[in-house]
Amino acid sequence: MKVTYADRINELPPYLFEKIDQLKADMQKKGADIIDLGVGDPDLPTPKPIIEILQKEAEDPAHHRYPFTRGMEEFRRSVADWYGRRFEVSLNHENEVVSVIGSKEGISHVPVAFVNPGDVVLVPEPSYPVYAITTKFSGGEVAYMPLLEKNGYLPDLGAIDNDTARRAKLMYFNYPNNPTSAEADEAYFTDVVAFAKKHNIIVVHDAAYTELYFGSEKPMSFLEVDGAKDVGMEIHSLSKSFNMTGWRVGFAVGNREIVGGLGKAKSNMDSGIFQPIQVAGAFALDHADELSVPIRDVYRSRRDVLAAALKKAGLSFEMPSATFYFWVRVPEGYTSGSFAELLLETAHIVATPGSGFGPSGEGYVRLTLCTTEERLAEAGRRIVDAMKKA
């Protein structure tokens, strides 16, 4: 039997992290002690109180049937309450909140709900690859918005030509940002709202990292800006906030018609989240202040360790105030790919080439903080040694 993939699969580039995993595996076969700073997967365990709620609720037979796709009322109410406490954003849990099976699933279904073949979707780059890939799966046309250092890694809305803006149906943003760790402020989000209203564009803000911050100033929600709920939706995840990546639980909130459209797509394509996970997620949100602080403290300490080593190695970067990513400029004479290769071969460290996130990522590598402080210190020593030999 000859198996033929659909064109949409054949046209896909290799998924970024699959390539990284293969490189890592090849080196490990050679006996190398690899320190993986490539993939942003929290290594810390989910807080024990959350696990205990899951264990308790999993014993209840009432949870063993199909869940409600939009999410349990208990979970959606906790989401709305958390938004009120954290951002002072008022949400109606009945029609302005929907559960998602992790932010990746929610993002993936957005184009299904809103994009027709030929519609333009504005996508930042460098960025999480899923924005562009799922747009193309739905027949949409991707128009990239470069994230440049000179602009603070914020898309230049004025550089979007009128024809592209006229044809655009959706616009993605992500702050605090993966991979650059940049943040957006109220003034910028206000400009986004005005741009979206002018051109009738749906804004989708990927807010997965708002709770992973290190200073006294907390990252804001897009929905805090006046008029944002008229044009937009925010997708959030419990993955980074509570070390729950494997649990696959998150939510989309905002404009009721936009949230409702995502809900309609999802109701035809998935069957919701296992209810004990939702109960545990509700508990996490209800106790967010006490559960998130220790996680932030760990990453802040790790950040400081790696930053000191990178400075000693003579590498250039901006100190991240949020996320667990370092966006590091490669030394002169290297590309993103060749510098990542140098780190892998001489320091046995996995870094992600910035070019894998988009053309504007060329000249950078991304390093993560998803390993122990001791291993980060060791990685730092190896990077210093590698730069001496380079």
LINVENZI-V635502 format. One record per backbone hydrogen bond with DSSP energy under -1.0 kcal/mol. CO is the residue of the C=O (numbers start at 1). NH is the residue of the N-H. If there is no record, write none. Layout:
# LINVENZI-V635502
co=CO nh=NH
co=CO nh=NH
This chain:
# LINVENZI-V635502
co=6 nh=9
co=6 nh=10
co=7 nh=11
co=9 nh=12
co=15 nh=18
co=15 nh=19
co=16 nh=20
co=17 nh=21
co=18 nh=22
co=19 nh=23
co=20 nh=24
co=21 nh=25
co=22 nh=26
co=23 nh=27
co=24 nh=28
co=25 nh=29
co=27 nh=32
co=28 nh=31
co=32 nh=34
co=35 nh=350
co=37 nh=368
co=39 nh=41
co=47 nh=50
co=47 nh=51
co=48 nh=52
co=49 nh=53
co=50 nh=54
co=51 nh=55
co=52 nh=56
co=53 nh=57
co=54 nh=58
co=56 nh=59
co=57 nh=60
co=60 nh=63
co=61 nh=64
co=68 nh=71
co=70 nh=99
co=72 nh=76
co=73 nh=77
co=74 nh=78
co=75 nh=79
co=76 nh=80
co=77 nh=81
co=78 nh=82
co=79 nh=83
co=80 nh=84
co=81 nh=85
co=82 nh=86
co=83 nh=87
co=83 nh=89
co=92 nh=96
co=96 nh=254
co=98 nh=252
co=100 nh=102
co=100 nh=250
co=102 nh=106
co=103 nh=107
co=104 nh=108
co=105 nh=109
co=109 nh=113
co=110 nh=114
co=111 nh=115
co=116 nh=119
co=119 nh=141
co=120 nh=169
co=120 nh=170
co=121 nh=143
co=122 nh=172
co=123 nh=145
co=125 nh=147
co=128 nh=131
co=129 nh=133
co=130 nh=134
co=132 nh=136
co=133 nh=137
co=134 nh=138
co=135 nh=140
co=136 nh=139
co=139 nh=118
co=141 nh=121
co=143 nh=123
co=145 nh=125
co=148 nh=151
co=148 nh=153
co=149 nh=152
co=155 nh=157
co=156 nh=159
co=157 nh=160
co=161 nh=165
co=162 nh=166
co=163 nh=167
co=164 nh=168
co=167 nh=120
co=169 nh=202
co=170 nh=122
co=171 nh=204
co=173 nh=206
co=177 nh=181
co=182 nh=177
co=185 nh=189
co=186 nh=190
co=187 nh=191
co=188 nh=192
co=189 nh=193
co=190 nh=194
co=191 nh=195
co=192 nh=196
co=193 nh=197
co=194 nh=198
co=195 nh=199
co=196 nh=201
co=202 nh=171
co=203 nh=233
co=204 nh=173
co=205 nh=235
co=207 nh=210
co=209 nh=212
co=212 nh=323
co=221 nh=224
co=222 nh=225
co=225 nh=228
co=228 nh=231
co=228 nh=232
co=231 nh=203
co=232 nh=255
co=233 nh=205
co=234 nh=253
co=235 nh=207
co=236 nh=251
co=238 nh=242
co=239 nh=244
co=249 nh=238
co=250 nh=100
co=251 nh=236
co=252 nh=98
co=253 nh=234
co=255 nh=259
co=256 nh=260
co=257 nh=261
co=258 nh=262
co=259 nh=263
co=260 nh=264
co=261 nh=265
co=262 nh=266
co=263 nh=267
co=266 nh=269
co=266 nh=270
co=274 nh=277
co=274 nh=278
co=275 nh=279
co=276 nh=280
co=277 nh=281
co=278 nh=282
co=279 nh=283
co=280 nh=284
co=281 nh=285
co=282 nh=286
co=283 nh=287
co=285 nh=288
co=287 nh=291
co=288 nh=292
co=289 nh=293
co=292 nh=296
co=293 nh=297
co=294 nh=298
co=295 nh=299
co=296 nh=300
co=297 nh=301
co=298 nh=302
co=299 nh=303
co=300 nh=304
co=301 nh=305
co=302 nh=306
co=303 nh=307
co=304 nh=308
co=305 nh=309
co=306 nh=310
co=307 nh=311
co=308 nh=312
co=309 nh=313
co=310 nh=315
co=311 nh=314
co=316 nh=329
co=321 nh=214
co=324 nh=369
co=326 nh=367
co=328 nh=365
co=331 nh=334
co=335 nh=339
co=336 nh=340
co=337 nh=341
co=338 nh=342
co=339 nh=343
co=340 nh=344
co=341 nh=345
co=342 nh=346
co=343 nh=347
co=343 nh=349
co=348 nh=35
co=350 nh=37
co=352 nh=366
co=353 nh=356
co=354 nh=357
co=355 nh=358
co=357 nh=127
co=358 nh=361
co=359 nh=362
co=361 nh=364
co=363 nh=330
co=364 nh=354
co=365 nh=328
co=366 nh=352
co=367 nh=326
co=369 nh=371
co=372 nh=376
co=373 nh=377
co=374 nh=378
co=375 nh=379
co=376 nh=380
co=377 nh=381
co=378 nh=382
co=379 nh=383
co=380 nh=384
co=381 nh=385
co=382 nh=386
co=383 nh=387
co=384 nh=388
co=385 nh=389
co=386 nh=390
